[in-house]
Amino acid sequence: MNPPYLSCILAVDPDTGEIIWHYQTTPADTWDFTATQQITLATLTVDGRERDVLMQAPKNGFFYVLDRKTGELISAKNYVTVTWATGVDPVTGRPQEIPGAAYESGLAFVRPTPFGGHNWQSMSFSPKTGFVYIPAQEIQGVYRQKKGFEFQPGEWNTGVDMNSFSLLSRQVVGGHLLAWDPVRQKEAWRHPYALPWNGGTLATAGNLVFQGTADARFVAYAADTGRQLWEEHTGSGVIAAPVSYLVDGRQYVTILAGWGGAFALAGGEAARSAGGDPHGRLLTFALRGPFPSEAEVAELLDTPGDIPDGGRLYHEHCAACHGANGVAGGTSIPDLRNSPLPYEAFDAIVRTGTLHKLGMPSWGHLLNAPDTHRIKKYLESRKEPPGSP
């Protein structure tokens, strides 16, 4: 190929090695915007007809949908803040660069950075929702040319004055889990994080999205709405993606927790606040019942008897540890009146024992889904008003 293609998506004939087509995302690659990020294949309905596509969210901040047979650009739209280009020309496929963003005449503040709007941490796609789930990040980059640049063996020879990185601070970084609609090229929902460099995502057929975070959590969300359903502390920042599998009919989700990589090394003050325990660990969680039946779910509707019935059930099964009338008697036990947990998480804790390691046993042998619903309604009715002592 002449000239060289620095940031390309390539279609290659596996039998001959021949390049069938290529698509260059960032000509000249002035900002280290590699296009080595994950490529996802899907069949999408675009303008009323099915298209076999490939999708990629490379570092440069634009989400690309290409015809995977021909390399034709179907659409491209920025999925994070982009300040080096105004968009991608739909005819030529080239980014429309902003004058001065290439720092040829002085200091330039650019988003994204070499850390990317999305880096190597995997995104996932759900055919059920039609959304792509991207570990997106917002980091302010600062560039200027290195005066008198000459190639030096063993150094990072980018021609950039690395002193500009001293302007990287905690105030100019952030991240979020982004649910992206690739057909409409539009955000469906997002869940913000205080830090970038969060883990890869896993979308499941059960309408769930799992992701580990830089601040040492493992979280499950509803894939269609983004509602947070569950989380667990991992002890260390997470950058890996989770996996899910079945053993003897039971579903497991496993995540490797451990903080590291480019941002952890070079992020300075911004990266230091993440990570937690430096020792990595492998964590596995099991999805276990009893789960609500269809009939039980149908009963989970507000009725006039919910609160008094919930009070009776609470005092029969919960008050001995959590306090009369829902009021915790000490600081070692959570005061459930002010719990922010949604019903699904509360039900899982009470009936399936998801917090048994912290001393909360399973009550699934005594309580069903309508029972936990009524207990939750009773506790909500006892919630302290703002400003209470």
N, C-alpha and C positions, 0 to 999 in steps of 0.2 A: 504494500500500500504506500502511496506517495502523494501528499506528505503523510507522516505517521498520524494515526488516530489515537489520541491520548486517553479519552474517556468514552469508550464505545460499548454499545450492546452489539454482539456479533451473532449471526446465525451461521453455523458451520456444518457442512456435510460430514457426518461422522465416518463415512467410508473413504472419502478422498481427502478430507481436510480442507476442501475448497470453501472459501467464504461466500455464502449465498447472498447475504446483505449485511450492512452495518448501519448503525444509527449513532451519531456522535452527539452526546448531550451537552458538552461544554468545550467548544473549540478553544485550543491553546491551553486550557486548564490552568489559568493564571492563579487560581485560588486553591489548588489541590482538591478539586471537586471530582473525585474518582466516581466511576459508575460501576464499581464492583459489588454494589449492594445486591441483596437477594432479588431474583426475578421470579415472579409468581405467574403461573399460567392459569387462565380461566376462560370460560365462555360467557360473554356478556351480551345483553340485548342493547344495541346502540342504534339510535334512529330507526327503531322498529325492526331491526334484523339482527340475528345472532352473529357474533363475531368471535373467532378464536383469537384471543389476545394474550399479550404478555404485559405485566405491570411492574413498574419499578419506581421506588422513591429514593433516588440517589442523593449524594451529599448536597448537590447544588440547590435543593429546596423545591424542585418541580416534580410533580407526580406525573409519570408518563404512562400512557396506554397506547401500545403499538399493535398492529396486525402482525401476529407472530409468523405468518407465512411469507409476508412480503416486506415487512419492516416499515410499512406505511404508518406515519404518525396519525393516530386517531384523535388524541387530545393530550394536552399538557397544561397543568395549572399548579401554581405554588401552593404547597401544603403547610409551609411555615413562612415566617417573614423573610422576604427576599429583597435586598437592596442593591444588588449588582446588576439586575436586569428587570425590565418592566413586564416581561412575559416571553412566551415562545411563539415565533412566527408560525402560524398553522400551515403555510405554504412551503417554506424552506425548512422548517423544523429547527431553525437556529434561534438561540436566545437573543433577545433584543437588549443589548448591553447598555448600561447607563454611563455616559461620559464621566471619566474620573474614577470609576469604580475599580479599574485595573491598576490603580496607584502609580501610574506612570509619571505623574507630575507632583506627587506629594503624599501626605498621609491620607489613608482612606479607611473609613469605618464600614465594615461589610458584614452582612448576614446572608446566609450562614457562614460558618468558619470551616477550617479543615476538619473539625470534629463532625461537621455535617448537620443538615436538618434531620438526617437519619443516617446512622452509621451501620456497622456490621450486625448489630443486634436484630434478630429476625422480626419481620412483620408477619402477619397471618391474614388469611382471607376466609370468610364464612359464606358459602353459597346460599345459606339460609337467609342471612340478612342482606347480603350483597355488599358488605362493608369490608374494607381492609383496615387492620388494626396496627398502627405504626407507633413505635417508641420514638416519638418526635422530640426535638430539642431546639431551644432558642438560645444561642450564644452570640455575643457581640464580638466580631473579629476586628483587629486593627492591623493594617498593612502599610509598609513603606519599603521602598527598594533599599537594598544594602549598598552603601557607597563603595565603589572600587571592588565590586564582587569579582572574585576569581575562584575557580574550582579548587576545593581542598579535599583530598582523599580522606574518607572517614567521617566527614561532616555531612549535615543535612543541607545539601546544596540547592536551595530553593531560590536564592537571590533575594530573599526577604530579610529585612533587619529584625532579628529575633528580639531585640529590645522592646519592640512594640508590644510584645506579649506581656510586658510589665503592667500594661493597662487593663489586663484581664482581671476582673474582680467578681466577688460574690454577687454584686448588684446587677450584673449584666448576663447572668446565666439562668436558665430555667428549662423545664421539660414538661411533657404531658403525654398521656396515652391518647392517641388521636384515632377516632373512627372515621374513615374517609370513604365517601361514596364515589367509586371510580367512574360510574356512568355520568353522574351529574357533575363530577369533579368539584365536590363540595364537602365540607365538614358535616358529619352527621351528629357527632357529639365529641366531647373531650373531657378528660379528667386531669386537672393540673397537678404538677408536682413542684416542689421547691427546688429540685435539682435536675440537671440533665443526666445523661449516661445511665438511663434505666434499662432494665432487662428486655429481652425479646418477648414476644407475645405468643399465646396459644389460644386459638378459637376452637370450640368444641360444638358437636351437634346438639348439645343440651342447652344452647343459647347462653354459653358462658365464654368469657375471655379472662385468661389468667396472665398476670405479669408480676415479676419481681421488681423491686424499686431500689434506687440508690440509697434511700434512707432505711434499708434493711427491713422491708415488708414483702409479703407475698399476698397478692390481692386477687379476688375474683369479682368480676363485673357482669351484669346482664348485657349480652352482646348487642341487643337491639336498642336499649335505652341508655346504657352506661351507668345504670344504678349500681352502686357498690353493694355487694352481698356478703362479703366475708374477707377477713384478712388475718394473717398470722405473722408474728415477728420472726425474722430469720436469723438475727444475730449479726449478720454481715450484709453489706450491700450486694445487690444481685445484678449481674449483667447478662447472664445466660438466659436461654429460653426454657420454659418448662416442657415436659413431655407427658403424655397420658397413655395408659395401656390397661389391659384387662388381665387378671390372674384369677382363675377359678370363678369367673363370673363377676368379680368385684373390680370396680374401676379405681385406678390409682393415678395420682398426679405427682410427678417428681421434679424438683428444682435443685440446681446446684447453686448454692449461695457462696459468693466470694467477690471481693471488690478489687478491680484492677483495670488494665487497659490504658489506652492513650490519655483519656481525660484524667484518670486517677493519677497518672504520672506527671502530666504537664499542667493540670488545672489549678495548681497553687492553692490559694486560700479558698477558692470556690469548691475544689474537690476535697479539701481536708475535712469539711463538715459532714461528709458522707462516709459510708463504709462500715462503721461500727467495729466489731471484733475483726482483727486482721486474719483470723483463721477461718478458712472456708469450711463448708459442710454440705452434705447431701441430705435433703429433706424430702420425705415421701408422705403424702396424705392419701387417705382412703375415703372414698365416698360411700357412706354406709347408711342404712335405714334405721328404724322404719320411716319411710317417706309418706306424705299424705296421699291417700287414695283419691280418685276422682270425686267420690261421694264426700269425702272429708273436705276437699278443697271447695266444693259447692256450698258447704256449710259455713265457710269463712266469710260470712257477711255480717255486717253490724246488725245486732238485734237488741231490743230493750233489756234482755236479761244478761247480756255479755258482762257488764261490769259487776253486778252482784255475784253472778256465777264465778267470775274470775277471782273475786275476793275470797269466796269460799274455797276454791281450788288452791289459791295462793297460800292461805292459812293452813290448809291441810298438808301441803307438800313443800312449801318454800319458806314459811315464816320462821321456822326453827333456826335457820341459818341467816336469812336475809332480813329479819326483823318484822315485828308486828306492824300491820297497816302499811307495809312496804318500806318502812323507814329503817335503814341499816343502823345497827347499834354500835358499830365500830368502824374503824378505817380499814380493817383487813378484808372486809367484804364489800363488794360494790353496792351502792345505793341504786337499785334498779328503777326507781321512779324517774331518774333523769338519764337513763340509758339512751344513746342515739341510735342503737341498733335497729335496723329494719326487722319486720316480722320474720323473714326467712332466716336471718342470722340468729335471732332469738330462739326460734324453733329448733334450729340445728344444735345450738348449745344445750338446750333443755332436754331434747329427746334423743339426740345421737351422741352426746358427750364429746363435742369437738374441743372442749376445754377441760377434759378430764385430767390432763397433766398438771393443770393449775388448781385441781381440787374440786372441780365441778363435775359430779358423776352424771351419767345418763339416767333420765327418768322416763325413757320410752316404754318401759314395761308397765307404767302406771298412767301415763298421759298420752293423749292423741293430739292430732293437729288442731281440732276445734278447742281443746283444753288450753293449749299454749296460746292460741289466739285470744281467748277470754282472759287469761292471766295477763297477757300483754296489754289488753284494753284496760284492765283494772289498774295496772301500774301507771299507765298513761293518765288515768283519771286522778292519780295521786301525785302527779308531777308538781314539784315546787315552783311557785311563780318566781320570775326573775327578781334578784335582790334579796331573796330569803336568806336568813342566817344559816 
